[in-house]
Amino acid sequence: MPIAVDIDVMLARRKMSVGELAERVGITPANLAVLKNGRAKAVRFTTLAALCEVLECQPGDLLRHEPDHAVAEPATNSA
Protein backbone atom coordinates (compact mmCIF):
# COMPACT_ATOMS: atom_id res chain seq x y z
CA MET A 1 0.00 0.00 0.00
CA PRO A 2 1.44 3.41 -0.87
CA ILE A 3 0.53 4.94 2.53
CA ALA A 4 2.64 3.67 5.44
CA VAL A 5 1.48 4.09 9.03
CA ASP A 6 4.14 4.85 11.66
CA ILE A 7 2.04 4.76 14.82
CA ASP A 8 4.45 2.18 16.29
CA VAL A 9 7.31 4.67 15.99
CA MET A 10 5.40 7.37 17.88
CA LEU A 11 4.21 4.89 20.51
CA ALA A 12 7.82 3.88 21.17
CA ARG A 13 8.96 7.52 21.34
CA ARG A 14 6.19 8.34 23.81
CA LYS A 15 6.65 5.07 25.75
CA MET A 16 2.93 4.42 25.45
CA SER A 17 1.05 1.15 24.99
CA VAL A 18 -1.51 0.48 22.27
CA GLY A 19 -4.17 0.04 24.94
CA GLU A 20 -3.40 3.39 26.55
CA LEU A 21 -3.42 5.17 23.18
CA ALA A 22 -6.72 3.57 22.19
CA GLU A 23 -8.30 4.58 25.49
CA ARG A 24 -7.04 8.16 25.32
CA VAL A 25 -8.09 8.55 21.66
CA GLY A 26 -11.48 6.93 22.22
CA ILE A 27 -11.26 4.01 19.80
CA THR A 28 -11.13 0.28 20.41
CA PRO A 29 -7.75 -1.44 20.58
CA ALA A 30 -8.90 -3.62 17.67
CA ASN A 31 -9.59 -0.60 15.47
CA LEU A 32 -6.27 0.96 16.45
CA ALA A 33 -4.53 -2.31 15.53
CA VAL A 34 -6.18 -2.26 12.09
CA LEU A 35 -4.91 1.28 11.55
CA LYS A 36 -1.48 0.60 13.07
CA ASN A 37 -0.90 -2.48 10.92
CA GLY A 38 -1.78 -0.67 7.69
CA ARG A 39 -4.99 -2.62 7.04
CA ALA A 40 -7.35 0.38 7.31
CA LYS A 41 -9.01 1.60 4.13
CA ALA A 42 -9.60 5.07 5.59
CA VAL A 43 -9.11 7.16 8.70
CA ARG A 44 -11.40 9.95 9.88
CA PHE A 45 -9.83 13.35 10.32
CA THR A 46 -11.27 13.45 13.84
CA THR A 47 -9.43 10.21 14.67
CA LEU A 48 -6.21 11.48 13.07
CA ALA A 49 -6.53 14.75 15.01
CA ALA A 50 -7.08 12.85 18.28
CA LEU A 51 -4.05 10.63 17.60
CA CYS A 52 -1.93 13.71 16.93
CA GLU A 53 -3.17 15.45 20.06
CA VAL A 54 -2.48 12.48 22.34
CA LEU A 55 0.88 11.67 20.74
CA GLU A 56 1.83 15.37 20.47
CA CYS A 57 2.78 15.06 16.82
CA GLN A 58 1.77 16.08 13.30
CA PRO A 59 -0.12 13.88 10.78
CA GLY A 60 3.11 13.51 8.80
CA ASP A 61 4.69 11.84 11.82
CA LEU A 62 2.06 9.09 11.61
CA LEU A 63 1.48 8.75 7.86
CA ARG A 64 3.88 8.78 4.93
CA HIS A 65 3.67 8.03 1.24
CA GLU A 66 5.71 5.15 -0.16
CA PRO A 67 5.80 4.97 -3.95
CA ASP A 68 4.26 1.84 -5.41
CA HIS A 69 7.13 -0.41 -6.51
CA ALA A 70 4.92 -1.98 -9.20
CA VAL A 71 5.32 1.11 -11.38
CA ALA A 72 8.09 0.62 -13.91
CA GLU A 73 10.86 3.18 -14.25
CA PRO A 74 10.98 4.91 -17.63
CA ALA A 75 13.44 3.32 -20.01
CA THR A 76 16.54 5.28 -20.92
CA ASN A 77 18.38 5.11 -24.20
CA SER A 78 22.01 4.11 -23.76
CA ALA A 79 22.90 4.60 -27.42
Secondary structure, 3 states (H helix, E strand, C coil): CCEEECHHHHHHHHCCCHHHHHHHHCCCHHHHHHHHCCCCCCCCHHHHHHHHHHHCCCHHHHEEECCCCCCCCCCCCCC
